[in-house]
Amino acid sequence: MAGTANTQRQDATGHRSGAAIALVAGLLITACVFAITAPQGLTWLPLVLALALAWVARMGTSGPESASSPWPVDWRTAWPAALPWLAFGLWAGFRALTSPMVQAPAVLGSFAFAFACSALALVLCAHMPPGGRWRWGFMPALSLVFALVLDLIVSGALSLAFLGGPRLATKWHYNRAAVMLVLLLPLAIFAVGRMSLGHVAKVALGLIVVLASGAVILRSQSESAQLALVLILLVQLVCLVRVTWAKWLIILGAAAAMLLMPLVMRTLVEWLAQTSFWTGSYQSVVERFRLWVGILPYIEASPFIGNGVEFVRDVGYRDFQSGQHMSHNHPHSFLMQTWVDLGLVGVALVLWCIHAGTSAAARASWQPAAAMQLSVVAAVLGVWAVSHGMWQAWFVGMSGFAIVYAHLLAHRAAQADQAP
């Protein structure tokens, strides 16, 4: 009788777990729509994910003592992993409070909210009950839905319904959706590998997912999403040889970019200004270069502690060719914004965080799981390096959701493989 009761309880827990995960998976579809129509709503994605995971973890406990006992967390392990993020948060908070920009604390506060919700969801991933039915097939299907929907959006067919006019086809509104698609692509690739299909069928379905998603991303105007797609493929290929190499490729690549960009940017821009590149078809790249070289004087003025959070928003920059004063909300690169806002101290802390994050992802016991998580990290860093502001909470929410969901997929796969 006791065995029957335990089996029934495990089945009930499994059904609740599967239902909650299916609910969270539904967010993957709505996320692309939010990315176009109301990107600020993406700030709340990690919180919704954390609440769903908390519910699943709570439903997974049994017995009267579960109502009062906390979930077991080994803080001796958790604190060293959290230390770089806490150190970065403290320094960023200090530079927000001491920033000359009045709105800096509020901007950092929204960033901290999305980041904290992502961290909470990541912790809760480890407390998912071992039961539950995980339907691996829905991820590739959702990715194909994303691809088809995005293709319609890029063509302008949905612009009237979403934004009230055909301008969507020639504007940047759908670029956020392309970024969301590229962040979720490694999850879809991993899910295909977990499906109960033959080897040939898996390869065929994987190619369909990659080619359909890649076609939409390449067709979009989001060059940051296209860069992220290249980084994902590169990390996946390196992981086939050795996961550790992919981890250090990300760490050293980020370190080289952060440390060298302020040193080589002015020389690079002056050289490119003499070439056809400057008047060619890469005007979005040219605008980025103009902005980055324009804020170099602020980095040089305070290289060690930075100028304070959101410094560029009100101050603007001076164009290196015309000398005209320009304005931008942010540098469109965490590589440069870390220097401007937080200085060398912030750069060191960001690299410490990247090392901690990639090391945690590379520790997955199964190579495809590690490759998936490292690919998502690389995609996030690639997009953040050339687009969006460092403190934009909606992008933190989008990225945090993808990273946490990748960890959740890896965790559930490990549980399934360890089950008798």
Secondary structure, 3 states (H helix, E strand, C coil): CHHHHHHHHHHHHHHHHHHHHHHHHHHHHHHHHHHHHCHHHHHHHHHHHHHHHHHHHHHCCCCHHHHCCCCCCCHHHHHHHHHHHHHHHHHHHHHHHCCCCCCHHHHHHHHHHHHHHHHHHHHHHCCCCCCCCCCCCHHHHHHHHHHHHHHHHHHCCCHHHHHCCHHHHHCCCCHHHHHHHHHHHHHHHHHHHHCCCCHHHHHHHHHHHHHHHHHHHHHCCCHHHHHHHHHHHHHHHHHHHCHHHHHHHHHHHHHHHHHHHHHHHHHHHHHHCCCHHHHCCCHHHHHHHHHHHHCHHHHHHCCCCCCCCCHHHHHCEECCCCCCEECCCCCCCHHHHHHHHHHHHHHHHHHHHHHHHHHHHHCCCCHHHHHHHHHHHHHHHHHHHHCCCCCCHHHHHHHHHHHHHHHHHHHHHHHHHHCC
